Amino acid sequence: MKSIRLKMHSRDIEVLKRVRNILGCGSIKSYSLMSLYSISKKVEMQKVVELLNGHIRLKVPNFVEACKGYKIEFKEANYNIVENSPYLSGLIDTDGSVYFDYSGNKIMLALEFQKIIYTEKLNFDKTICGVYPKVYKLIKHNQTKEKEFYSIRFVFCPKVSSMVHVYNFIMKSRNYSDFKFYRITQIKNFIEIRNFKNSPKGSEEHRIYSKWVFNFITHLDPGYTKKSYLKNLTL
């Protein structure tokens, strides 16, 4: 193993800083929209492998090889993620999506991974009190190369009532992506005004709803202009 690397969008650089502070080693370099955290010293990599042993659930084959290289006995992780586990917060930071579902009038939280034996073993039924995520196994197509891709998606807000439980979970075990943390913290205010969606367009209630939606979708997301429902808002 030559190095350990973690690459993320630069707007989530606080996640990489958090990892560096916890591990006490490594460096961060930023390249335009992307930032890279890396560890290349052998003694530091061995320290990290020992620390993470028993907690790796996704990149298992590579981690097993790393353990062999350092003559460390591999420990399998528990795939039943316990209540309020910070492991889920970390997955939200790296592989999570927090987005506004206009048609369903909900803030959605979802995780999506390549469907492999390790991701299929993940169980989040007890991680967020009051939330039983729906699991979807999907087949996606690459139109250019005509290939099929298999993914697995965990949706944590299948019901409107799930939103408050997701909010409470993040308040206890926060994530460090400022972009995603901001979006989840908006759940509390949204619950108070979500019924304003059905108010007459142009009314004060609809203006309040529209302002909330606009602030949510424009925060650190230049792609908001592609939202088809913008025309439905009172702006």
Number of C-alpha atoms within 10 A of each C-alpha: 14 10 12 15 13 13 17 18 17 17 15 20 22 15 21 24 16 13 16 17 11 9 13 11 17 20 14 16 13 14 9 8 10 14 18 17 21 18 19 15 13 13 10 17 21 18 13 16 19 17 11 13 18 14 14 19 17 19 10 15 11 11 18 18 14 19 19 12 11 16 10 15 12 18 14 13 15 14 17 13 18 17 14 18 16 18 15 24 21 17 14 22 23 19 13 20 17 18 16 16 10 14 7 11 14 21 24 23 23 19 19 20 16 16 16 12 9 14 18 17 13 15 17 21 17 16 20 23 15 14 21 19 22 14 17 12 14 14 11 11 11 9 8 6 7 9 9 12 12 13 17 18 20 21 20 22 21 19 15 14 13 21 24 16 18 22 19 18 21 18 13 12 15 19 24 22 21 16 16 20 19 16 21 26 15 15 20 13 10 19 16 10 15 19 13 18 19 10 13 12 16 13 12 13 19 22 19 18 23 23 14 16 18 15 12 20 17 12 13 14 11 9 9 14 11 8 10 9 10 15 8 10 17 18 14
